[in-house]
Amino acid sequence: MNYNLLDEKWIPVLYSSGKFDHVGIKEALAQANKIRCIAASNPMDRVAIIRFLLAILYWCKGNPPEGNSMRPVDSLPADWFSKLEKNRNCFNLLGETARFYQDPNAKRSRTITDLLQEIPTGNNFWHFRHSTDEKDGLCLSCCVLGLLRLPLFSVSGLPDLKSGINGVPPIYVVPVGLTLTETLAANWIRVASVGVPSWTQPTLRPSEDSDVPLLTGLTVLSRRVWLHEIDGPIDTCIGCGLKTQLVRTCEFQTAGRLENARWNDPHVLYFSTPTRKSYKAADLTEAGKFRMDRPWPDLLARIAKQNGKKIASFLIVGFATDNAKNVDVWERVVTMPLGEDRTPFVEQWRKENKRLESRVSRSKSLSTAMIVSVRPHVEYAVSTRAAELFTADDAAWQKVAKEYNPMMTVIAKSLSPGFMTDAVQRRRHIASLIPDMQIKKGEEA
């Protein structure tokens, strides 16, 4: 069976007209000015597909032309991608020869559902999705999505599995536009070294002693995979629900240690502590960690410091892990003006949120439990109003701080349920607590 990614309809897209469809690589690029966005249901796949199509653009065209200013309605010239047809064999998913993102020397038979983190395998908890190893399978398009996730979202685990080039998966921040054309243009920047992608050399490994070329870093594979043949009758894909023939097993083996400090991922924000680190999503299941106050305000501040004076949108995806466990994935789409330095307000927000816990109760564990139970709602309000917060004065921040009011009223009733004078006064005190976003003189710097 032949399945070539250039023509097969495996990329879920939403057109500007509202039409939903699946397209191949060639059609996605040809229709980029008409496609509103990548419409995968899982944010990991949206990030992976955008980065993959960006890598295709670099591979075919190289660095963007000087003064490149593509508009959302502009189509991508067809002659830019003539290289795709000349290298069709690189994008075959099946077959006896070269395969896309696969290594014939992989030797560790596993269930195919190892490719998708949200499907339980082995002795993982089933929660609300039930699957049976080697009985349930994936359709070919879901297999492609699983392969595309390997450079971005692999974690360490047994037996001897290693994470990808970014180590523990960081939070990815991807500029997005009104069309796929604009999204690709926003991410298409000049780089010193373009390099070669892993679909031409699946065993490609970057050197630890030199800078990592862009295409190598974007596509280097953390696992050596070889899909087994389609097996059994038509059944329901455990990944997307499509009724078709399925792949149920594969060879799935570590590619060795890939984490590389010389790799600068274009969609990762770094900070120095004394050593360079990337922002990572917290494990929300850990006691006292159900919060997004760190590194969320830092991320917003760093994004806002980008160059330019126009409003831009960003797809922000965090993949939380606990060592070898895949815990959670979340996303935010944030629109904010570039070039506005609102760092003082972000810093004030962080300090006031931390201070709020100490004012709720004398018991640190109790106050932390109360605040972290309501903070996700408040942080969601902050992220959805980012454009307003990064252009307005402290009044806008004070307004969003009032999102705490109804939550604190409920907390006050829980912590002080009595009817005596002391209980009523304490209830009023707790209910009135919100972050103070008025920056005092001398704190602006």
GUGUTOR-960041 format. One record per residue (C-alpha): residue in three letters; z, y, x. Coordinates in steps of 0.5 Angstrom, whole numbers, plus 2048, in hexadecimal, padded with zeros to 3 digits. Example, Ala and Ser with C-alpha at 12.3 -4.5 7.8 and 13.67 -1.06 7.14 Angstrom:
REM GUGUTOR-960041
ALA8107F7819SER80E7FE81B
This chain:
REM GUGUTOR-960041
MET800800800ASN7FE807803TYR80380D802ASN801813805LEU805819805LEU7FF81E805ASP7FC81C7FEGLU8028187FBLYS80681C7F6TRP80D81C7F8ILE80F8237F9PRO8128267F3VAL81082D7F1LEU8118327ECTYR80B8377EBSER80C83E7E9SER80983C7E2GLY80F8387E1LYS80B8317E2PHE80F82C7E6ASP80B8277EAHIS80A8227F0VAL8058247F6GLY8048227FCILE804826803LYS7FD828802GLU7FD82A7FBALA80482E7FDLEU801832802ALA7FB8347FEGLN7FF8367F8ALA8058397FCASN8038407F9LYS80483D7F2ILE80A8387F3ARG81083C7F1CYS8158377F5ILE8168307F7ALA81A82D7F1ALA81D8277F4SER8248257F0ASN8288257F6PRO82982B7FBMET828826801ASP8218257FFARG81F82C7FEVAL82282E805ALA81E828808ILE818829805ILE817831806ARG81982F80DPHE81482A80ELEU80E82E80BLEU810833810ALA81082E815ILE80982D813LEU807834813TYR80983581ATRP80682E81CCYS7FF830819LYS7FF83881AGLY804839820ASN808840820PRO80684581BPRO80184A81CGLU80385181FGLY805855819ASN805850814SER80685280DMET80584D808ARG80684F801PRO80984A7FBVAL80284A7F8ASP7FE8487FESER7FB8417FFLEU7FC83E806PRO7F583D809ALA7F2836809ASP7F0836810TRP7F7837812PHE7F8830810SER7F282C813LYS7F7828818LEU7FA824812GLU7F3821810LYS7F281F818ASN7F981C818ARG7F9818811ASN7FC812815CYS802816816PHE80481680FASN80380F80DLEU80A80D80ALEU80880580AGLY80380180EGLU8037FD815THR802803819ALA80580981AARG80980C814PHE80C812812TYR813813816GLN81480C817ASP81580781DPRO81380081DASN8187FE822ALA81E80081ELYS8227FA81DARG8287FA818SER8267F7811ARG8297FC80BTHR8297FE804ILE824803803THR8298077FFASP82C809806LEU82780F806LEU82A813800GLN831815801GLU8328157FAILE83180E7F9PRO83780A7FATHR8368047FFGLY83A7FF802ASN842800800ASN8418077FEPHE8448097F8TRP83F8097F2HIS84280F7EEPHE83D8107E8ARG83780D7ECHIS8368057ECSER8328027F1THR8317FB7F4ASP82F7FA7FBGLU8287F77FCLYS8277F67F5ASP8267FE7F3GLY8218017F7LEU81D8087F8CYS81680A7F6LEU81280C7FCSER8128147FACYS81A8137FBCYS81980F801VAL815815804LEU81B81A802GLY820815805LEU81C81680CLEU81C81D80BARG82381E80BLEU82481A811PRO824820816LEU828824812PHE82E82080ESER83081A813VAL837819814SER83A814819GLY83D80E817LEU83D806818PRO83A80281CASP839807821LEU83580C81CLYS83481381FSER83381A81CGLY82D81E81DILE82B824821ASN83082981EGLY83682481EVAL83A824818PRO835827813PRO83682F813ILE83583380DTYR82D83580CVAL82B83C80BVAL82483C809PRO820843807VAL81C841800GLY8178467FDLEU8148467F6THR80E8417F8LEU80E83C7FDTHR809840801GLU80F845801THR814840803LEU81083D809ALA80E84480BALA81584780BASN817841810TRP811841814ILE81384581AARG811845821VAL814840826ALA81483F82ESER81283882DVAL80F834827GLY80F82D82AVAL80D827826PRO80F823820SER81281D81FTRP80D81A81ATHR80881A820GLN80E817825PRO813813821THR817812827LEU817819829ARG81E81B82CPRO81F82282FSER822823836GLU829825837ASP82882983DSER82282E83AASP821832833VAL81F82E82DPRO81883082BLEU818832823LEU81482C820THR818827825GLY81F82A822LEU81C82A81BTHR81A82381AVAL81D81F820LEU82081981CSER82781681CARG82580F81AARG82080A81CVAL81D808815TRP818803813LEU81780280BHIS8167FB809GLU8107F9804ILE8107FB7FDASP8147F57FAGLY8157F27F3PRO8127F47ECILE8127FB7E9ASP8197FE7E8THR81D8047E8CYS81E8097EEILE82580A7EFGLY8238107F2CYS81F8147EDGLY81F80F7E7LEU81780E7E8LYS8158077E6THR8108047EBGLN8107FF7F1LEU8168007F6VAL8188007FDARG81F7FC7FDTHR8207FB805CYS81F7FE80BGLU8207FE813PHE825804814GLN82880581BTHR82B80A81FALA82780F823GLY82D810828ARG830816829LEU82C81D828GLU831822827ASN82E82882BALA83282E82DARG82B831830TRP828831829ASN828837825ASP82783581DPRO82383B81AHIS82783A813VAL82E839816LEU83383F817TYR83783E81EPHE83D841820SER841841827THR84883F827PRO84883F82ETHR84283A82DARG83C83A828LYS83E837822SER83A83681BTYR83D838814LYS83E831811ALA84082F80AALA84782E808ASP849827806LEU84B8297FFTHR84F8227FDGLU854824803ALA85B826800GLY85B82E800LYS85482E802PHE8518307FBARG84E8367FDMET84883A800ASP84B840803ARG84A83E80APRO84583E80CTRP841841806PRO843848807ASP84184880ELEU83A84580CLEU83984B807ALA83B85080DARG83684C812ILE83184C80DALA83185380BLYS831855813GLN82A853813ASN824858815GLY82085C80FLYS822860809LYS81F85C804ILE8238577FFALA822850801SER8248497FEPHE827843801LEU82883C7FFILE82F83A802VAL830832803GLY83782F805PHE838828806ALA83F826807THR84182080BASP84781C80DASN845819813ALA840813811LYS841815809ASN83C819805VAL84181D801ASP83D8227FDVAL8378277FDTRP83782E7FAGLU8328347FAARG83283B7F9VAL82C8407F8VAL82E8477FATHR82A84D7FAMET82D8537FEPRO82A859802LEU828858809GLY82B85D80EGLU83185F80AASP83885E80EARG83D85C809THR84185980EPRO84885D80DPHE84885B806VAL846854807GLU84C85480CGLN851857807TRP84F852802ARG85184C807LYS85784F809GLU859851802ASN85784A7FFLYS85C847805ARG86184C803LEU86184A7FCGLU8648437FDSER86A846800ARG86B84A7FAVAL86B8457F5SER8718417F6ARG8768407FCSER8738387FCLYS86D839801SER86B8327FELEU86B8347F7SER86883B7F8THR8628387FCALA8618327F6MET8618387F1ILE85C83D7F5VAL8578377F7SER8578357F0VAL85483B7EEARG85083E7F4PRO84A83A7F3HIS84883E7ECVAL84A8457F0GLU8468437F6TYR8408417F1ALA8418487EEVAL84084B7F5SER83A8477F7THR8368497F1ARG8388507F2ALA8368517F9ALA8318567F8GLU83585B7F5LEU83B8597F9PHE83785B800THR8348617FDALA83A8647F9ASP8418677FBASP8488647FAALA8478657F3ALA84385F7F2TRP84785B7F7GLN84D85D7F2LYS84985B7ECVAL8488547EFALA84F8537F1LYS8518547EAGLU84E84D7E9TYR85584B7EBASN85884E7E5PRO8578497DFMET8588437E4MET85F8467E7THR8618477E0VAL86183F7DFILE86483E7E6ALA86A8437E4LYS86B83F7DDSER86B8387E1LEU87083B7E7SER87483F7E2PRO87483C7DBGLY87B83E7D9PHE87D8447D4MET8838477D8THR88284E7DBASP88184B7E2ALA87C8467E0VAL87884C7DCGLN8788517E2ARG87684B7E7ARG8708497E2ARG86E8517E1HIS86E8517E9ILE86A84B7EAALA86584D7E5SER8648547E8LEU8628517EFILE85B8527F1PRO8588547F8ASP85985B7FAMET85285D7FCGLN8538657FEILE852865805LYS858869809LYS85686F80EGLY85586C815GLU853865812GLU84C866811ALA84A865819
